[in-house]
Amino acid sequence: MQSDWQLLQTKLKERFGNELEYDALLMMIGLQELGKPFKKYKKDEKLEVMHIAVCTLLEPYGFYEFVGQDEDGWPHWKLNENLPHLDAKQQNKLITEAIIDYFKREEFI
């Protein structure tokens, strides 16, 4: 996993000029999945965009199921299974794995 994470960060650095932290990656994934042109988002909208990323990342693990888009084009998921209680290190590992899997599916790495 560490080598895949380093490969991802190397490719991101080549593309964007620096490595991206989790929040930036979540925002980027959420915007990609939202499929709307970039604009300035309010704080609550940024959280919603990041939620899109989390749902997208955890859907292949069975935690969420995509149910469709609302009239404004925002995607929605239903929770299939409650996430287990994870400490910070376990959360970090799960999200890191999910981000790597996402970029592999997108054929970025």
Secondary structure, 3 states (H helix, E strand, C coil): CHHHHHHHHHHHHHHHCCCCCHHHHHHHHHHHHHCCCCCCCCHHHHHHHHHHHHHHHHHHHCCEEEEEECCCCCEEEEECCCCCCCCHHHHHHHHHHHHHHHHHHCCCC
